[in-house]
Every structure is written in structure tokens, then in C-alpha cells.
């Protein structure tokens, strides 16, 4: 009996534990050590994980992403060619010391525009960035101004560049979030990514140097990286590495597996040159981030163009008088693998609650916002799936109603009614006067007859007297007419 008494207590205890248990969609954070980190869906830009993403940090050689983005856009606009010859200016090595990353380019050396882009992204050559800056803008300072302008255009509101290559400067700073925005942009440019994804590249010989073979510093994609061949990740594609003592080890990269494309920004990691750590935290963190992302997220169809999600009554429409609304595009989202249908909610907004036919197929009539666990994931336009024809009878009724409803029509009708009322009043007055006249005339006739009768009787009463001549005058007719 005593054991049975404990059963309710045990059940209550289990319910309490269940209340404190994490929900199915509450993922454990990845075990990363970098100071500022972002992992995002590369297709939609949705951030899947972040750590100190708005903290101000030094970007180190990640700066070169902006330099090469501008250089890439010059080629895309046809203002430069990858084969253009560029002579290294006298100040191409400004600010560099013996520890600076370099491709050994000397003032006066001639390389192609494309060679300099490869030197900057693969070898992280500081002087290559200065060469491109002078070629594009005429001076390094002018080009730096252009970098800051482009950053502003991309919404990098917490970033300021003070050089082309990322050498440490108190006035040269950014955030992981800003470089996430920059990474999304550079990934849209196929030329930039073609250079960044190159494992090795050979620069032809010049009069200053024999040919140079460059190995991509991104150890996720290049076994020849200066960081060693222990970090190769088969799903990775490269963007840019960076390191200074002030910035720590940094890396922006991307990876794709089973159709899932991820982007990571990692800043402020430890490694051999800034701690007792023997491995490089930026590459270790990147692999952990991608493993965590691929293990826990998958694409899930949420809305399809074939499924109707709303019906809208349409005025003056033929047939059913209803527009069937469907998503303008299919919506497939990268979401935690363990969410359920109950976690997904769709709110519908109709732009015009009283639409009028005709409405052509494909007309945008509203939008649907998808929430997962009460968090907005996306918004898609809603369109009607077929033409909504105009009803001729309803159209005529509506036109008649509109005609009658016009102000000028109301004014004319009012005037006509006033005229009719005045006419009616005149008719009534005329009839009143005529009846009065006829009544007086009848009464006058009656008086004349009475007077004649009186005279006749007087004559008969005195037969011997001479006959007098009488005139009967109607009082209502002074002229005796």
C-alpha cells in the first residue's frame, strides 16, 4: 500500500521534468571557440547560428574580399579585362613588414589584372591589393574611399576600411554580421568564386621573377595551404582566410552537401601564432559548424504553387465569383529536421478585401507569411490561378448604379423634380381659381333668375299700372354683360 502512495508523486515529478525539457526544435549550439561567428543558409541568407555577430572586430585579410569584389565588378562592367597589363606602382608595398603575406611583387613589375586577383585571394598578397587599387582609382586612398562607399551600399553599417588589405589599424574594423553581408554578395559573382575556389594557380614569369605557383590559403579546399593539409573538407568551397595578431585567425567559406548550401563567417580564433593551441581554430570551427548544420537542418517544402491556400470573393464576377489564391512560387525552407507540421503556421494578408472582376490569371492579390515556432521565415506573394471573368449582367447593374450615383445626375433629377413640383402647384392654383370663378358665375346667374322672377310677380300683382322697364344688373358684372 505504501508503494502505491508514491505513484502520484512519481508522476508529478516526471511531468515537472517534462516541462523543463527542451522542445524538439531547440538545438544544442555547435562547440565552436571563435570570438564572432555566423552560420547561414547560403541560398536565402537566413542565419542558423550566431555568436557575437555584432561585436566590433578586426577583419585582417578578409578585407581583401571587398578589394576583389570591386575588381570583379570592374571586369563584369567591361571596364577592365583579366588580361589587362598592370604595372605595380612605387607604393604597392606601403605599410608591409617582413611578416606581411606577399606574392613578392616589386614596384615596376608587370602582371595581368587577373594575376593580381589570384595573388590577392589565394596568396593573400597585400601588395597585389594595392596594385589593383591604384589601377582602378588612381591612388590607394581613393580606392579605400570606394571600398567604404561599397560597404555602405551593402548595409555594412558597422564597418570602416582604412586600407586595401587588412593590415592592423585602429580605424579599420568590422563585425561578423557585416562580413556575412559581404560574403552573400561575393557569392553572387561567378568570377569572384571561380578565383576563390582555385586550389593552385601559376603566375607566369616576369622580368622580376620566375613563374610563381600559388596555393590557396584556405586549408578546407587546398592541401598545399600554408596552414597544412589536415583540414581538407570535401564539401567546402573557398572564399578567404585572414590572420593578424590583433584579429586572430579568421575565415569565410561555404560548403554544400545533398543540396544544402551553407555559409560561415568565423573571426577571432586561436592558433599557433597567438596561443598555445597547435591547430588552427578557424578551420576547426568551420568543420564543426558545417557538420552541425548538415546534421540538424534539411530543406522542407512549406508552400507549393499547386496548392490553393485561400479563396477570395470577387464582385461582378461570372461563374462562382471566387478567385482561388496560390503561392506565386514554391517555398522550400532550410529548417531543423525535427520540426513538425504543428510548428509551421501561415498567415495570409489580402491587399484588397473587395476586388472587382475582371482579374487576369497571375495577378498578385495578397501575400502569405510563414512562421515556424512563431518566428518569421519568409513571405511569398499570392496570385489567382486563373482568369476571373466579368459578368455582363452584373456589369450593367453596376454601370447603372454608377450612373445614378453621379452628382450631376442627382442635380438634374433634383431640378426636374423642382420643375414638376412648380408645375403641379400652378395646375392646382389654376383649378382652384377656375372653380371659384365658376361658382361666382353660377351664383350670379341664380340671382338674375330670382330678380326676373320677382319682377314678373310684381307685374302680375298690379295689372292696371303701366308696365315699367327693368334692367337686372349682375353685381358681379358691372357692365351688365
C-alpha positions in Angstrom: 0.0 0.0 0.0 2.8 2.4 0.8 4.3 1.8 -2.7 1.0 2.8 -4.3 1.0 6.1 -2.4 4.3 7.1 -4.1 3.0 6.6 -7.6 1.3 10.0 -7.8 4.5 11.7 -6.6 6.5 9.9 -9.3 4.1 11.0 -12.0 4.1 14.6 -10.8 7.9 14.6 -10.8 8.0 13.2 -14.4 5.6 15.9 -15.5 7.8 18.6 -14.0 10.9 17.2 -15.7 9.0 17.2 -19.0 8.1 20.8 -18.5 11.7 21.8 -18.2 12.9 19.5 -21.1 13.9 21.4 -24.2 11.5 21.4 -27.1 12.1 19.3 -30.1 13.4 22.2 -32.2 15.8 23.6 -29.5 19.1 22.6 -30.9 22.3 22.4 -28.9 24.8 25.1 -30.1 27.8 23.9 -32.0 31.0 23.5 -30.0 33.0 26.4 -31.6 35.5 28.7 -30.0 35.8 31.7 -32.3 35.1 35.2 -30.9 32.5 36.2 -33.6 30.7 33.6 -35.7 27.8 33.3 -38.2 26.4 30.2 -40.0 23.8 30.9 -42.6 21.8 29.3 -45.4 23.7 30.4 -48.4 20.6 30.4 -50.6 18.2 32.5 -48.5 20.7 34.2 -46.2 18.8 33.0 -43.2 21.1 32.9 -40.1 21.1 29.5 -38.5 23.6 30.2 -35.7 25.4 33.3 -34.5 27.8 34.3 -31.7 28.7 37.9 -31.0 27.9 38.8 -34.6 27.6 42.5 -33.9 30.8 42.8 -31.9 33.5 45.0 -33.4 36.5 43.0 -34.6 39.5 43.4 -36.9 38.9 41.8 -40.3 42.6 41.0 -41.2 42.9 39.7 -44.7 39.2 39.2 -45.1 39.4 42.8 -46.1 40.6 41.6 -49.5 37.1 40.3 -50.2 36.0 43.9 -50.7 39.0 44.8 -52.7 38.5 41.8 -55.1 34.7 42.4 -55.2 35.3 45.9 -56.6 37.9 44.5 -59.0 35.5 41.8 -60.1 32.7 44.3 -60.8 35.1 46.3 -63.0 35.5 43.2 -65.2 31.8 42.5 -65.2 31.0 46.0 -66.4 33.7 45.7 -69.1 35.8 48.5 -67.6 38.7 46.0 -67.1 39.8 42.7 -68.6 41.5 39.8 -66.8 44.3 40.1 -69.5 45.0 43.9 -68.9 48.6 44.5 -68.0 49.1 46.3 -64.7 52.4 47.9 -63.6 53.0 47.7 -59.9 53.2 51.3 -58.5 56.0 52.6 -56.4 53.9 52.5 -53.2 52.5 49.0 -53.8 54.3 47.7 -50.7 53.3 50.5 -48.4 52.7 49.5 -44.7 54.1 46.0 -45.2 56.7 44.5 -42.9 58.6 41.2 -43.1 55.7 39.2 -41.7 53.1 40.5 -44.2 51.6 38.0 -46.6 53.0 38.6 -50.1 53.5 37.3 -53.6 56.8 39.0 -53.9 55.5 41.7 -56.4 58.0 44.5 -56.8 57.4 48.2 -57.8 57.6 48.4 -61.6 56.7 44.7 -62.2 54.1 44.0 -64.8 51.4 41.4 -64.2 47.9 40.9 -65.6 44.8 42.2 -63.8 43.7 38.6 -63.4 47.1 37.5 -61.9 46.8 40.2 -59.3 43.3 38.9 -58.3 44.7 35.4 -57.9 47.6 36.7 -55.9 45.2 38.6 -53.6 42.7 35.8 -52.9 45.0 32.7 -53.0 48.3 34.0 -51.6 46.6 36.9 -49.7 49.2 39.2 -51.2 48.9 42.7 -49.6 50.8 44.4 -52.4 48.5 42.8 -55.1 45.6 44.7 -53.5 47.5 48.0 -53.6 48.4 47.4 -57.3 44.7 46.9 -58.2 43.6 49.9 -56.1 46.0 52.3 -58.0 45.0 50.8 -61.3 41.2 51.2 -60.6 41.1 54.5 -58.7 44.5 56.2 -59.3 45.6 56.0 -55.7 45.2 53.8 -52.7 43.4 56.4 -50.7 40.8 57.0 -53.4 40.2 53.3 -53.7 39.8 52.9 -49.9 37.1 55.6 -50.2 35.4 53.5 -52.8 35.6 50.4 -50.5 33.7 52.3 -47.8 31.1 53.5 -50.3 30.5 49.9 -51.5 30.3 48.8 -47.8 27.6 51.4 -47.2 25.7 50.2 -50.3 25.7 46.6 -48.9 24.4 47.8 -45.5 27.7 47.2 -43.7 26.9 49.9 -41.2 29.5 48.8 -38.6 32.5 48.7 -41.0 35.2 51.1 -41.8 38.1 50.3 -44.1 41.4 52.2 -43.8 43.5 50.1 -46.2 43.0 47.6 -49.1 44.4 44.5 -47.4 43.6 44.3 -43.7 46.8 45.4 -42.0 46.0 46.2 -38.4 44.7 49.8 -38.0 42.6 51.2 -35.2 40.4 52.8 -37.8 40.0 49.6 -39.7 37.2 47.4 -38.2 34.0 45.5 -38.9 31.6 42.8 -37.5 30.9 39.2 -38.3 27.4 40.3 -39.5 28.8 42.9 -41.9 31.1 40.3 -43.4 28.2 37.9 -43.7 26.5 40.6 -45.9 29.7 40.9 -47.9 30.0 37.1 -48.2 26.5 36.8 -49.6 27.3 39.5 -52.2 30.6 38.0 -53.4 29.0 34.6 -53.7 26.7 36.1 -56.3 29.7 36.8 -58.6 30.8 33.8 -60.6 34.2 35.3 -61.4 35.0 36.0 -57.8 34.0 32.5 -56.8 36.0 30.9 -59.6 39.1 32.6 -58.4 38.4 31.9 -54.7 37.7 28.2 -55.4 41.0 27.7 -57.2 43.4 25.4 -55.2 46.5 26.4 -57.1 47.4 29.0 -59.7 50.6 29.7 -61.6 51.6 33.3 -62.3 53.8 33.5 -65.4 57.3 34.7 -65.2 58.1 38.4 -65.3 61.4 40.2 -65.7 61.5 40.5 -61.9 60.6 36.9 -61.1 60.3 33.4 -62.4 56.8 31.9 -62.5 55.1 31.6 -59.2 52.8 28.8 -58.1 50.2 30.0 -55.6 48.4 27.6 -53.2 45.1 28.7 -51.8 45.5 29.6 -48.2 42.1 28.1 -47.5 43.1 24.7 -46.0 39.5 23.4 -46.3 40.0 23.2 -50.1 43.8 23.2 -50.6 46.2 20.6 -49.3 49.1 23.0 -50.2 47.8 25.7 -47.9 50.3 27.4 -45.6 48.2 26.0 -42.8 48.8 22.4 -43.8 46.7 19.7 -45.4 44.9 18.4 -42.3 41.7 20.4 -42.7 40.5 19.3 -46.1 36.7 19.2 -46.1 35.2 17.5 -49.1 32.1 19.7 -49.2 33.8 23.1 -48.8 34.3 25.9 -51.3 36.7 28.7 -50.5 36.3 32.4 -50.1 39.0 33.9 -47.9 41.3 33.4 -44.9 42.8 36.1 -42.7 45.2 36.4 -39.7 46.8 39.2 -37.7 47.7 39.1 -34.1 45.0 41.6 -33.4 42.4 39.9 -35.4 43.2 36.2 -34.6 42.6 33.5 -37.2 39.6 34.3 -39.5 37.8 32.5 -42.3 34.9 33.0 -44.6 33.9 29.9 -46.5 31.0 27.9 -47.9 30.0 24.2 -48.1 27.4 22.2 -49.9 26.1 18.7 -49.2 22.9 17.0 -50.5 21.6 20.3 -52.0 22.1 22.2 -48.7 24.4 25.2 -49.1 25.9 26.8 -46.0 28.0 29.9 -45.5 30.1 30.6 -42.5 32.0 33.7 -41.1 34.5 33.0 -38.4 36.6 35.6 -36.6 38.9 35.8 -33.7 40.1 32.2 -33.4 43.2 31.0 -31.6 46.0 29.1 -33.2 49.8 28.5 -33.1 50.8 32.2 -33.5 48.5 33.7 -30.9 48.1 31.0 -28.2 49.4 27.6 -27.1 47.0 25.9 -29.4 48.7 23.8 -32.0 45.8 23.6 -34.5 44.1 26.5 -36.3 40.7 27.3 -34.7 39.2 28.9 -37.8 39.3 25.7 -39.8 38.3 23.5 -36.9 35.3 25.8 -36.1 34.3 25.8 -39.8 34.2 22.0 -40.0 32.2 21.8 -36.7 29.8 24.4 -38.0 29.2 22.6 -41.2 28.8 19.2 -39.6 26.3 20.7 -37.1 24.4 22.4 -39.9 24.2 19.4 -42.2 23.3 17.1 -39.3 20.5 19.3 -37.9 19.0 21.1 -40.9 17.2 20.0 -44.1 15.1 21.6 -46.8 11.4 21.2 -46.2 8.6 22.2 -48.7 6.2 24.6 -47.0 4.1 26.0 -49.8 3.6 24.9 -53.4 2.2 26.6 -56.4 -0.2 23.7 -56.9 -1.9 24.0 -53.6 -4.7 26.6 -53.1 -4.4 28.3 -49.7 -7.2 31.0 -49.9 -10.5 31.9 -51.6 -11.5 35.4 -52.3 -15.0 36.7 -53.3 -14.9 38.9 -56.4 -17.5 41.5 -57.2 -19.2 41.4 -60.7 -17.6 38.0 -61.4 -19.1 35.4 -63.7 -19.4 31.8 -62.6 -18.6 31.1 -59.0 -17.4 34.7 -58.4 -14.4 33.4 -56.5 -10.6 33.8 -57.0 -8.5 30.9 -55.9 -5.2 32.1 -54.4 -2.0 30.1 -54.7 1.7 30.9 -53.8 3.5 32.7 -56.7 6.5 30.4 -56.2 7.2 27.2 -54.4 8.6 27.8 -50.9 11.2 25.4 -49.6 13.0 26.3 -46.4 16.1 25.1 -44.6 14.7 24.2 -41.2 15.6 22.0 -38.2 14.9 18.4 -39.1 12.8 17.7 -36.1 10.1 20.3 -36.6 6.5 19.1 -37.1 3.6 20.3 -39.1 2.2 21.9 -35.9 5.3 24.1 -35.7 4.5 25.7 -39.1 1.9 28.4 -39.4 0.9 30.6 -42.4 -0.7 34.0 -42.0 -2.5 35.4 -45.1 -2.8 39.1 -45.9 -5.2 40.2 -48.7 -4.3 43.5 -50.3 -7.9 44.4 -51.4 -10.8 42.8 -49.5 -13.3 43.9 -52.2 -11.8 43.0 -55.6 -13.8 43.6 -58.7 -13.7 41.5 -61.9 -12.2 41.1 -64.4 -8.9 39.8 -62.8 -6.2 38.3 -65.0 -4.6 35.0 -64.0 -1.4 35.6 -62.1 -2.5 38.9 -60.6 -0.9 39.4 -57.1 -3.8 39.7 -54.7 -2.0 39.2 -51.3 0.8 37.5 -49.5 1.5 34.6 -47.1 3.9 34.8 -44.3 5.3 31.5 -43.0 6.1 31.2 -39.3 8.0 28.4 -37.7 7.6 28.3 -33.9 6.3 31.9 -34.1 9.4 33.1 -36.0 9.0 34.6 -39.4 10.8 32.6 -42.0 9.6 34.0 -45.3 6.9 35.9 -47.2 5.6 34.9 -50.6 3.1 36.7 -52.9 -0.3 35.1 -53.6 -1.8 35.1 -57.1 -5.1 33.9 -58.6 -4.6 30.7 -60.5 -7.0 31.5 -63.4 -8.8 34.4 -65.1 -11.9 35.8 -63.2 -14.3 36.8 -66.0 -16.7 39.8 -65.8 -20.4 39.0 -65.6 -22.3 41.1 -68.2 -25.4 41.4 -66.1 -23.6 42.4 -63.0 -21.6 44.9 -65.1 -24.7 46.5 -66.5 -26.2 46.8 -63.0 -23.0 48.3 -61.7 -22.8 50.8 -64.5 -26.4 51.8 -64.0 -25.7 52.2 -60.3 -22.6 54.3 -61.0 -24.6 56.4 -63.5 -27.4 57.1 -61.0 -24.8 57.7 -58.2 -23.1 60.6 -60.1 -23.5 64.1 -58.6 -24.5 65.7 -61.9 -27.3 63.1 -62.3 -28.6 63.9 -58.9 -28.6 67.6 -59.6 -30.5 67.1 -62.9 -33.1 64.9 -61.2 -33.5 67.5 -58.4 -34.1 70.3 -60.8 -36.6 68.2 -62.8 -38.4 67.4 -59.5 -38.5 71.1 -58.6 -39.9 72.0 -62.1 -42.5 69.3 -61.7 -43.5 70.5 -58.2 -43.8 74.1 -59.5 -45.9 72.9 -62.5 -48.1 70.9 -60.2 -48.5 73.9 -57.9 -49.5 76.1 -60.8 -52.0 73.5 -62.1 -53.6 73.2 -58.6 -53.8 77.0 -58.3 -55.4 77.3 -61.7 -58.0 74.8 -60.9 -58.8 76.5 -57.6 -59.3 79.8 -59.3 -61.4 78.3 -62.1 -63.7 76.6 -59.5 -64.0 79.8 -57.7 -64.9 81.7 -60.9 -67.5 79.1 -61.9 -69.0 79.2 -58.5 -69.4 83.0 -58.6 -70.8 82.8 -62.2 -73.4 80.3 -61.1 -74.4 82.3 -58.1 -74.8 85.5 -60.4 -77.0 83.5 -62.7 -79.1 82.4 -59.9 -79.6 86.0 -58.6 -80.6 87.1 -62.1 -83.2 84.5 -62.4 -84.5 85.3 -58.9 -84.8 89.0 -59.8 -86.6 88.3 -63.1 -89.0 86.1 -61.2 -89.6 88.9 -58.7 -90.3 91.4 -61.4 -92.7 89.0 -63.1 -94.6 88.6 -59.9 -94.7 92.3 -59.3 -96.2 92.9 -62.8 -98.8 90.2 -62.2 -99.8 91.7 -58.8 -100.6 95.3 -60.3 -102.2 94.7 -63.7 -103.6 98.3 -64.1 -100.4 100.1 -63.7 -98.3 100.9 -66.7 -95.5 98.4 -67.3 -92.1 99.5 -66.2 -88.9 98.5 -67.9 -86.5 96.9 -65.6 -82.8 96.1 -66.1 -81.3 93.4 -63.9 -77.7 94.1 -63.3 -75.4 91.4 -62.0 -73.5 92.8 -59.1 -70.6 90.7 -60.1 -70.8 92.0 -63.7 -70.7 95.9 -63.5 -71.1 96.2 -67.3 -74.3 94.1 -67.3 -72.8 91.6 -69.6 
